[in-house]
Amino acid sequence: MSFQFENSEPVYLQIINHIKSVLASGEIKSGSRIPSVRKLAADFGVNPNTVQKALKELEHEGYLHSARTSGHFVTDDPEKLNELKTKNPEAVIKKFISDMFGLGYDNENIIESLKKFL
């Protein structure tokens, strides 16, 4: 897994956002088992406790559920997963705009840059 952490927010939140993106994209299907905490920790290059914290939050939010000895599974609730498709782009856009402002761009520069790439 190629994943670059940023210093702007806690690592566990970045893991949450990454997993939400994967779920929103349909890369992991409803009801599927996700990799183990240890596997995810190795993939992300972080402590398993950090991954556990992220998964616990995703479970609290209703995107995952756990079976005691079987691991974590994606929710079977299609409405919950569709919610990610509407919320996730907004979060990505807000982050993009914030990053662009951090580079010194204003609204007009951001729009012009987007037009070039679209």
Secondary structure, DSSP 8 states (H G I E B T S, - for coil): ------TTS-HHHHHHHHHHHHHHHTSS-TT-B---HHHHHHHHTS-HHHHHHHHHHHHHTTSEEEETTTEEEE-S-HHHHHHHHHHHHHHHHHHHHHHHHHTT--HHHHHHHHHHH-
